[in-house]
Amino acid sequence: MKSLKIAQAFSLVLGVVLLAASLGWAQALTGGIAGTVYDRTHAAVPGTEIILRSVATGATRTTTTSTAGSYEFPQLGPGAYDLTAQAKGFRRMVERNIMVDVGAVVHLDLTLEVGEMSQTVEVTAELPLIEPDKTFIGKTVDVRGMENLPMLDRQFLNLVLTVPGTTPGAPGTQVEAFSVAGMRTQSNNYTLDGISNNDPQVNGPLNAFRLADAVQEFNVQTSIASTEVGRNSGAQVNIITKSGGNSYHGTLFYFHRNDAFDATPFFLNRGRQPKNPLRRHDYGGTVGGFLLRDKTFWFFSFEGFRQKVQEPATARVPTDTERAAVTDPVSKKLLQFWPVANTPQLLATTGKNWAGTTPSQNNNQTYLWRIDQTLSKSHRLMGRYAWFRGRTLARQTDPFNGAITNLPGQHSFLLQETYATGRVVNEVRLGYSRNRTFFQPIDVSINPATIFTDTSGNPCPVSSTHAWTPWTAGCRGSRLTRLPAEASERARTCRRVGRQTPTSTLKT
């Protein structure tokens, strides 16, 4: 009885492992070729040898038609293929340049002609308009738009809106991506080379990667997902990166934009302020090829982004009268963090008396490495790593109101093994992805010790309750003169000067 329970427990654990593995593998969405081989009388030709060869890498797969004359090549990477069909008593037929897209199953029926096998009939394949072997509705997005169109930020996911049935996400939502069939923008599922590319914190894509020139193509399923994919009920977005080949190839690009042709924003123009300057540089390139022909292939991509811009802004700042009423030394020091009012004529109508620009910087770069290894005719390995790193700085009218520094980072790593014969196709993927966001405090550049001082310039001491003591010599009776409500409230909070620097409240 004990051995039976152990066997049952082992079977249960094995079943869970296999289920988890199948769920992981189910994220793959590549392409395929399927069809039937006939003779001139439209009778099936069983036992026909079908050889499929990748034009880029020379990798081949072989299968044999069934008793009904049908054949199938699933799990094909996007690209061009040559297909050869040969059977005894028939001429060899070669179909050239069969284009396979992500998520597309090319249905290709062949009609063999009677003759010697040494004779060859060559045909240039044309993609059929109907795909009877596909069970879902979707579209492969033409990535040439990223290379030829002047896209604002060269984010390839922006092209998703060219797919029928997609609508932009509502402004202000946590994930402003897109939706299909009335689904939420957070119901979409994103995969990169077959592994998850989702941010679980917001249920959105890890879309900081700049891979415009490194994407081979990507497909968007807008109907109920087929059995090959899952996780979410919305759209299924699968992205495939480029690989090397038997020839060296590469690209270089550089895009630049400035404020030469920009108009002055309304409030800046009303306040007779200069327009906000803009400097944007987007540059990079790709290169790929082979280390061993027909065996080892490599690919590398880099894209850098540099932007300095002065964003237009308006604010309510202390007026000249309010500044003149400030007599307390500490309050006077706090006034340095607010600019001088330059549009007092607008205060009565807009509630704002300052118009200007605030600096914003965004510097980032994305690296991608990929290597493909053919071990045998039916056995291949692939490894790919994408890395995004950068730094952003956004500052508004004062450090208490939005000086934010961020050091974002994203990682995506993949190892894949593919074993494919005429009867068995098996793919195993091991993937890892990470999204990192690091925010510094908005007052990171401010040292309270230089603001809250006594008459000798020494920092005001702190009591055991971590509150500023008002009865210290030089600080006795110190009070903040009334500033605009929002500024005064924020100015009352500062950090204790010491090793632990806990938050402290100034007593008045």
Stockholm file with secondary structure:
# STOCKHOLM 1.0

chainA/1-508         MKSLKIAQAFSLVLGVVLLAASLGWAQALTGGIAGTVYDRTHAAVPGTEIILRSVATGATRTTTTSTAGSYEFPQLGPGAYDLTAQAKGFRRMVERNIMVDVGAVVHLDLTLEVGEMSQTVEVTAELPLIEPDKTFIGKTVDVRGMENLPMLDRQFLNLVLTVPGTTPGAPGTQVEAFSVAGMRTQSNNYTLDGISNNDPQVNGPLNAFRLADAVQEFNVQTSIASTEVGRNSGAQVNIITKSGGNSYHGTLFYFHRNDAFDATPFFLNRGRQPKNPLRRHDYGGTVGGFLLRDKTFWFFSFEGFRQKVQEPATARVPTDTERAAVTDPVSKKLLQFWPVANTPQLLATTGKNWAGTTPSQNNNQTYLWRIDQTLSKSHRLMGRYAWFRGRTLARQTDPFNGAITNLPGQHSFLLQETYATGRVVNEVRLGYSRNRTFFQPIDVSINPATIFTDTSGNPCPVSSTHAWTPWTAGCRGSRLTRLPAEASERARTCRRVGRQTPTSTLKT
#=GR chainA/1-508 SS CHHHHHHHHHHHHHHHHHHHHHHHHTTCCCEEEEEEEECTTSCBCTTCEEEEEETTTCCEEEEECCTTSEEEEEEECSEEEEEEEECTTBCEEEEEEEEECTTCEEECCEECCBSCTTSEEEEECCCCSCCTTCCSCEEEECTHHHHHSCCSSCCGGGGGGGSTTEEECCTTSSCCSEEETTCCGGGCEEEETTEECEETTTTEECCCCCCGGGEEEEEEECSSCCTTCCSCSSCEEEEEECCCCSSCEEEEEEEEEESTTCCCCHHHHHTTCCCCCEEEEEEEEEEEEEEETTTEEEEEEEEEEEEEEEEEEEECCCCHHHHHTCCCHHHHHHGGGSCCCSCGGGHHHHSCCEEEEEEEEEEEEEEEEEEEEEEETTEEEEEEEEEEEEEEEECCSSGGGTCEEECCEEEEEEEEEEEECSSCEEEEEEEEEEEECCBCCTTTTCCGGGTSBCTTSCBCCBCTTSCBCTTSTTTTTCCCCCCCHHHHHHHTEEECSSSSCCEEECCC
#=GC SS_cons         CHHHHHHHHHHHHHHHHHHHHHHHHTTCCCEEEEEEEECTTSCBCTTCEEEEEETTTCCEEEEECCTTSEEEEEEECSEEEEEEEECTTBCEEEEEEEEECTTCEEECCEECCBSCTTSEEEEECCCCSCCTTCCSCEEEECTHHHHHSCCSSCCGGGGGGGSTTEEECCTTSSCCSEEETTCCGGGCEEEETTEECEETTTTEECCCCCCGGGEEEEEEECSSCCTTCCSCSSCEEEEEECCCCSSCEEEEEEEEEESTTCCCCHHHHHTTCCCCCEEEEEEEEEEEEEEETTTEEEEEEEEEEEEEEEEEEEECCCCHHHHHTCCCHHHHHHGGGSCCCSCGGGHHHHSCCEEEEEEEEEEEEEEEEEEEEEEETTEEEEEEEEEEEEEEEECCSSGGGTCEEECCEEEEEEEEEEEECSSCEEEEEEEEEEEECCBCCTTTTCCGGGTSBCTTSCBCCBCTTSCBCTTSTTTTTCCCCCCCHHHHHHHTEEECSSSSCCEEECCC
//
